[in-house]
Amino acid sequence: MIEVRHSASPSSVETATNADLRKNFLVENLFRTGEVHGVYTHDDRLVVGGAVPGAGRLELPAWDVLGTPSHLTRRELGIINVGQSGHVLVDGEKFELGHLDGLYVGRGSEVVFAGADAAFYFVSSPAHATYPTALLSHAAIEPVKLGTAQGASQRSLYRYAWGQELQTAVLQFGVTVIAEGSVWNTFPPHLHDRRTEVYMYVDLADNDRIFHLMGQPGAARHLVVRDREAVISPPWSIHSGVGTGSYAFIWAMGGENNDYTDLQPVALEDL
């Protein structure tokens, strides 16, 4: 129940068909009741996945592609509940997670998901060190306010793990909530030359979509994305999007460093 994605060159994206773009960069169908599904990308060797326990419990799998006896033998993990209340067991310790609550789990732990109405999104990355598990309550995090109403880009940035306060090896993740009446995220766009980023779009209505922009500056392409679908954004790609209705997205990064402000802005005239 894991798919492997290989890295793609920037030039191949510029001439790719829409079907090729979706096959290589769009992550679909992670959330199926009673199952754990994942995608392993060779871009910074991130794993993104979904676990929907239903009436039972689900263990975090040690998929063969990882080559280790357990998933977190050499990895760290970020979890965010995109469903309703549930809990995660970390080495037997219980952590309750409501909607958009997060959990950081350090290297070497065993993880079990539970909750009939929960849907857990997770991202793992290779880790060189072990740090303590930490519960990250969405309500307790003070958001950073970004954008403007005039630019239809007002949004609240909730930083769960971002290179400060909570210590991780390389993993960073959090949630951005788009304000009612705004549609744009991460605009103007930027690049992370030393890190891969994944966007998981959540809380969309069934009839709404995100138009996610990707590719090199000056050669941007787009993907049409539904609720609970993600986009893998390689280090050479911009990442920005616009929605047809209200939404939020989970951002997660791993790579060369964990300096949150290590980015390169892209001017509008360069798009």
N, C-alpha and C positions, 0 to 999 in steps of 0.2 A: 504493500500500500504506500510505496514511495516512488516518485518519479525523479529521474536525474536529468538536470539541464546542464548543457555545456556552454562555455563562454562564447560570445559572438563578437565579431569585430565591428567597429563603428561603420565601416564602409558597407558591410553587408546589410545593415539596417536601412541605410539610405535607399536601397533598391529592393528591399524585401516586399513580398506581397502581404496583404493584411492577414492572411492565414498564417504566414510564417511568423509575423510579429506576435500574433496571439499564441502560437505554439511555443515560441522561445521565451516570452516575457510575461504573459498573463498566467496567473495561477487561479484555477477554477476548482470547484467541487471538493474543497477541503472539509466541509462540514456535513457529515453523514451520521445519522443517529446510530450509536453503538459501535463506532469505528474511529480509528485514528488514521489520518492521511497526511502525507507530507511531500514536499519538493526539496530536493537537494540541488543547490546550484553551485557550480564550480567557481562562480564569482564570489571570492572570499569564503567559499565553502560554508555558506549559510544553509540552514535547514529551516523552512517555514512549514507550519502544519496546523491542523485543526483536530480537536478531540471533542466529540459530543457523546457524553456517557449514557444519556437516556436513563433507564432504570438500573443500570449496572455500574461497574467501575472499569476504567481503562488505564493501562500502564503506558508510560512513555516508551515507545519501542526502541530497541537496539537494532535498527535496520542494518542489513549486511553491508551497505555502502559505507557505513561509519567504521567498520573494521574493529569494533571494540565490544567488550562483554555487556556494557550498558550504554545508553544514549549519552550520558554525561560523564563517562570515564575521562574524556579529554575536552569536555565542552561545558559552557555555561548557558543558561536558559532564561528567557523572558516570556511571561505568560500574561495575557489579558483576556478577561471574560467578556465576550461579545454577546452572550445570552443573558439569562437571569441568574439568580443566586445559585451558587454551587460551592464546592470546596476542592482544594488540592492537598494531597498528602505528600509531604517531603520527608523521606526517611521516617514515616509514621506520624509526623507532626501535622496537625490539621490547620489549614489556612482558609478562611471563608472569603469568597470573592463575589461581590455584586457586579452589576453591569459596569463595564469599563474599569473595574479594579484590576490592578496588576500584581505580579509576583516575580521577584528575581530569585533564581535558584543557582547556587554556585556549583562548581565542578565536583563530580563524584557522587552526587545525590541520586536517590531513586524517587521517581515521581509517579503519582497515581491521581487520575482525574475522577471526580464524582459530582453528581447533581443532575436531577431529572430535567431541569429547565436550562442548564448551563450549556454554553458553547465556548470552548477555550481555544483561542488562537495563541500559537507559540512560535518563537524564533530561537534557534540555538546557533552558537558560533564557537569555533575553537578557542580554548582558553589556556593560558600559560600559568595561571595561578588560581587559587581557590578563595572565594569570598563568601561571607555568610548570606543565607537566605533572608530576603526582606519583603514584607508585605507593603504594597504601594496603593493606598486608598485614593481613588480618583477625587473624592470629595475633600481630602486633606491636602491636596497639592494646589498651590497658588499658581494660577495660569499666567502666562505672559500674553498680553493683548497685542495683536498684530493687525495690520491692514486698516482700511478705511471703509466707511459706508459708501462714500462717493465712488470708490473703486470696486465696490461689491466684493470686498476681500476681508471683511472683519472676521477674525477667528481667535480662538483661545488655544494657546500652546501649553499642554501639560507635559512637563519633563519628568519622566519617571526615573530613567537612568541616563545621565548625560555627561558623565565625566567629572561631575562634582557631587558632593554630598554622599551619594551612594557609590561605593567603589566597585568596579567591574574590571575584568581583564581587557576586553575590547567591545563588548556589547553595549549598545545604546538603544533605548526605545522610549516611546511615549505616545500620546494621543493629541491630535489637533481637532477641535470641534469648530465647525463653520457656523457663524452667527446666522440667525434667521434673517432672510432677505439677501444674504451674501452668497456667492457661488464659487469664488476663486480660492485656491489654495496655493501656497508657495509661489506667489507671483509678485514681482519678477522672479524668474527661476534662478537656480544656482547649480553648481557642480560640486561633487565630493571626489576629488581626484584620488584620494587614498582610501576610500570606503565605498562599499556597495550599500545601497539603501533599498528597502522594500516598503511599498505602500500597501496596506490592507484597508480597503474602503468598507465602512460599516454604517449602519443606521440609515440606509437609503430605503425609500418606499419602493414597492415592487415595480412601479412604472417609471422610476427615475433612473438616470444613468450618469456616470462620470465620463468626460472626455479627457483622458490622461495624456499629457504631452511627454514625449521622450525623444531621444536621439541627440546628436551633436548640435550645438548652436548653429543656426543657418541651415540645418537639414532636419528639422523636427518632424516627427511623425506622431500619430495618435492611436490610442486604443480606447474602445468603448467598453466600460466596466460596469458590472452590476454590483449589488449589495453582496458583501462577504467574498469579494474577489480581490486579488492582489496583483501588483505589478513589480517585477524585479527591475531595479534601476542600476545598471553597471556604473562604475566610476566615471566613465566618459559621457554619460547621458544626463541631460537636464531632467528634472522631475517637477511637474506642475500639472494642475488639472482644474476643470470647471465642471460644476454639476448642474443638473436640471432641477434639483430640489435640495433640501437640507440633508446634511451628511456629516460624518466624521471620518478620520482616517488614523490608523495606527502606523507610525513610522518606526522602523528598526534598522540599525546600521551595524556593520562589523567590517573590520579591515585593518589598516596599518596602525591607526591610533584611535584614541577616544576623546579627542579635543572637539567638543561640540561646535565651536566656532571656526573650525578648520574647513572653510568652504570658499568657493570662488563665485562671486556674483556674476550674472550674465546680463549685460545691458540689453534693453529692448531692441535697439538698432542692430544687435548681433544675432537676433533670432531669425 
